[in-house]
Amino acid sequence: MLNTQGSLNLGPYSDLYNLIVPKDNRFRQFNELCDGFDFIYDELKAKYCPDNGRAAIDPRVMFKYLLIKVIDNWSDVDVVEQSRYNMEYKCFLGLPPEQTEMIDPSSLTRFRRQRLQDAELMDKLISQSLKVAAEHGLIKSKSIIMDSTHTRSRANRRYPSEYLQKLGKELRKSLYSFDEKVKQDLPEKYEGEDLEKAMSYAESLVEAVSEMPLSRLGAVSKRLNLLKEAIDDIRDHFESSADPDARTGHKSEDDEFFGYKTHIAINQERLVTAAVVTSGEAADGDYMQELIDRSRANGQVVKEAIGDGAYSSNENLEECETKGVKVIAKLNANVVQGCRKDDGGFTFNKDAGMYVCPAGHMAVRKSVAKAQNKKGKKRAAQEIYHFDPQKCVFCKQRGGCFAYNQQSKTYSVTIHSEAQERQKEFQKTDEFKEKYRERYKIEAKNSDLKNNLGYDRAESYGIGGMVLQGAVAIYASNLKRIVRLLTEKNGK
């Protein structure tokens, strides 16, 4: 049962926050910018029973816990424990200063699974953050910058091993900063790919550190709990839970990953204006129009779209013309998909520079057929992508694509269409060159999401969980950026 009054009772000692937590505190600014996150209450109240059952924890409080967890990189256990005595957290959560009884950490898991499974959550949070920025006069640009970033799935035997070793390394480093002599009391490091051995090492490390007095220090305790949470998660879910939505994608020709892609658009102010989560093999260019449409729906004016060669297909160029959007993307002869009436499900992977067939197999090499003009018949230059016929023979999707007696399998694309010829002339102009230089901004945004907000690894299985993780991380990133822009605007 949810409190229908929609207000939080801070208690008689709430004035202490005015003395302890300064007005320019980041979390205090978040609260003021978002009116105490009342929009979260309004969005989620329908998912609670209004008059039956025991009193539920206010959804605004639960959502704020998730923001703190993402921004300061806490485990569920630690974010609850920190909120017991961290006054900036308590002020942000709207809890009385004297309150010592906190929620059970498992409540955060239930909140994520039961209250936040909303397909439109991403757009709602982005739209709300852009609304706040617009109200403060922070958005002046009329262009968006597009790219994608990858996130590894949890259902990957190699990556959990690497992740455990990474957390173990951070735990050991925190111990050494206080006393290097503890090294002799710790188990021998494991640096291989075997998950069982990595689990055994991590459990031994947790057992050894837990018995040390140093484990009670904040810096050590934080990393110890993160490692414990990772061990429990892998033990409980990894072997019994697959990730049916994750797929293999390619960061380069010989560097692949298993997981998801998040296709992101930001404006010149570096605020995320739209995001679409897909499986890892999805082609970047296929989501250009959706990013433009969602950005506009979220309140961003879009007159220009900046991106790399993946977005310069003939189809995208023509569609953007109808929408009044100028494309600032360099032509790449390898991404001219629009010149074929039927692409057969083949997609171009810009990082590897190769096409991928509908079954997910990447071409092994490519060649070029030069333009010809024989007997009055013109043929434009083509790039020919060659696939491994040994894989095609046993492919379940070979029907209509490959016959047993074939010696090879190729896929050809015309290098330039008329629309791309016009784009070729445009990219020679000073206007194009100047605006294209802005593309670096989205690389910085991707780095912030992955390195500072935990977006390098999926926290749960399935695309629904990935969308939720992305929504919270992107919203946190936008709030941080808004606070920084306001500080710069006010000259502080």
Sequence and secondary structure as in RCSB ss.txt:
>XXXX:A:sequence
MLNTQGSLNLGPYSDLYNLIVPKDNRFRQFNELCDGFDFIYDELKAKYCPDNGRAAIDPRVMFKYLLIKVIDNWS
DVDVVEQSRYNMEYKCFLGLPPEQTEMIDPSSLTRFRRQRLQDAELMDKLISQSLKVAAEHGLIKSKSIIMDSTH
TRSRANRRYPSEYLQKLGKELRKSLYSFDEKVKQDLPEKYEGEDLEKAMSYAESLVEAVSEMPLSRLGAVSKRLN
LLKEAIDDIRDHFESSADPDARTGHKSEDDEFFGYKTHIAINQERLVTAAVVTSGEAADGDYMQELIDRSRANGQ
VVKEAIGDGAYSSNENLEECETKGVKVIAKLNANVVQGCRKDDGGFTFNKDAGMYVCPAGHMAVRKSVAKAQNKK
GKKRAAQEIYHFDPQKCVFCKQRGGCFAYNQQSKTYSVTIHSEAQERQKEFQKTDEFKEKYRERYKIEAKNSDLK
NNLGYDRAESYGIGGMVLQGAVAIYASNLKRIVRLLTEKNGK
>XXXX:A:secstr
   TT      TTTTHHHHHS TT HHHHHHHHTGGGHHHHHHHGGGS SSSSS    HHHHHHHHHHHHHHT  
HHHHHHHHHH HHHHHHHT  TT      THHHHHHHHHT   TTHHHHHHHHHHHHHHHTT     EEEEEEEE
EE S  SHHHHHHHHHHHHHHHHHHHTT GGGGGGS     SS HHHHHHHHHHHHHHHHTSGGGGSHHHHHHHH
HHHHHHHHIIIIITT   TT EEEEEETTEEEEEEEEEEEEETT  EEEEEEEETT  GGGGHHHHHHHHHHTT 
  SEEEE GGG  HHHHHHHHHHT EEEE   GGG GGGSS  TT EEETTTTEEE TTS B SEEEEE  EEET
TEEE  EEEEEE HHHHHT TT TTT  TT S EEEEEES  HHHHHHHHHTTSHHHHHHHGGGHHHHHHHHHHH
HHSSTTB SSSSHHHHHHHHHHHHHHHHHHHHHHHHHHHTT 
